[in-house]
């Protein structure tokens, strides 16, 4: 009996599915909430250490939101893309 050579499977994506932009949304919500925290601290607290602490905390929340939003907009690396698409064992 003659063996038929097997064809090499080539992975094909029929469509590109982009996951929900939860990371982008979280980053922008953190930016807004940090800004609101700073504005509320400046308006409600007297000039003291508590006001400074809330302003620093609000600025830290804004920085975390900015970093999260920037990382959400970066394109995926090839290694990560292969792992997500199920093509990691095809080479």
Secondary structure, DSSP 4 states (H G I P E B T S, - for coil): -PPPPPPPP----SS--PPP-HHHHHHHHHHHHHHHHHHHHHHHS-SSHHHHHHHHHHHHHHHHHHHHHHHHHSPPPHHHHHHHHT-TT--
